[in-house]
Amino acid sequence: MRLFNLSRATSIVLFLLLPLVFPWPTGADEVRLLYTARAAAEERVRLILEAREEINAEYFIVGDDPFSLGGLALLRDAVRRGLDVRLLVDAQWNKIPKPVEAHLLDEGVEIRLYHPFRLHKLCWITRRLHDKLLVTDAQEMVGGGRNIESPYFDLGRQLARRNYLDMDILVRGESTKEARSYFMELWESNQVRRSRASASPAKLREAEATLDGHKRWLDDQIETIRQAGYTPPELTEVGTVEFFHDPVGRKGLSRGVGHELLDLLDAAESSVLLESPYLVPSRAFKKGLARALARGVRVRILTNSLATTDNLLPQAGYAGHKKGLVRGGVELWEYSGPESLHGKVGVIDEQIVIVGSFNLDPRSEHFNTELAMVVRDAGVAAEMRAEMQRHLERAVRIDRQGRPEGATRRYPGISRWKIFKLRLLRPVAWLIKKQL
């Protein structure tokens, strides 16, 4: 006796209904915006603690401060658990103490440096690794604007420095495989060199004790959070996250992040909202803005004021563009603090979210390695717009004279000494404008 005797039509109907009961795997990515320093720190710690096979990390800056050293202790402990751990740092901005770096190498953490100084590679001096990326098990990643240093995680007091207002994104899903592939291509390329840090036995023991101390502090913080009943926030399913990166090697020889972002600007239909700590518009970007404005697209940009910038040189380069941007139709805002704006984000047409490392300046366009993650989801876009609106509550709009609206001076509340330094740097900025 046959238990099932279904007609062809009935079989087709059941086949079509099956996904309602047992949904097919969609391959969709899931994301979470990390706009608070606490969330950005917690997710990085969680990814490292939950990793089972490998951890790949690349950063422009890794510091010599309690937060950074605690993170390095976590990487060391991951190796002790049997994981493969790779750390890629820009050679010029690597602040890890040499004894600590040597200790990590002895423990089995693989460390490579991007573009160390070489007499036969002088062009490397101006070409830096600006990526900020953590990928674990090719399943999850965190990328965005934060370097690994205390001020990026609301701990600037540890270094007597101003905190940064920044943005990262957590991604879980298939797109992390592409991120890992990019990391490994860069890791194996001739753009990097193995770290050869060394130290005396006494210094190595001291470095180990230093990391042990920071790890104990971090363990206490983790235990406090667990006892408070920590539950990881839910992620939002968004379809495929686009992972953009520059070509490994010299920029400009093939498409990179700048090209992809310019294409998004050219496709904008109604609105473009951008945040960038440095705003030195390149020729290509200015043309893209002009095309968007001519189509009737609203363009709003938030950048640092003279009061909040952490780098006077690009601020000097930006100063000469204020009037032109506003008179051309851009809604220009400057952040007032108390932090220094550092996020590199955007929302286009209330649908497309951009989070990455790309500044709106020639250096990001022509010299530095950059990353960007693009999410096409109205819900995530609404969340990002709300956060960007909160930033505007601590910002001033710039008028057609290049001044804050309602002000009679260009830089109200700024010391004469700082204004003098800015004016002194403006001719220098003009001379090296492609390097800003």
Secondary structure, DSSP 8 states (H G I E B T S, - for coil): --S----HHHHHHHHHHHHHHS------EEEEEE-SHHHHHHHHHHHHHH-SSEEEEEES-B-SSHHHHHHHHHHHHHHHTT-EEEEEEEGGGB---HHHHHHHHHHT-EEEEES---GGGGGGGG--B--EEEEETTTEEEEES--BSGGGGT-GGGGT---EE--EEEEESTHHHHHHHHHHHHHTSTTEEE------HHHHHHHHHHHHHHHHHHHHHHHHHHHTT------EEEE--EEEE--SSSTTSS--HHHHHHHHHHH-SSEEEEE-S-B---HHHHHHHHHHHHTT-EEEEEEE-TTT-S-HHHHHHHHTTHHHHHHTT-EEEEE--SSEE--EEEEETTTEEEEES--BSHHHHHTSB-EEEEEE-HHHHHHHHHHHHHHHTTEEEB-TTSSBTT-SSSSTT--HHHHHHHHHHHHHHHHTGGG-
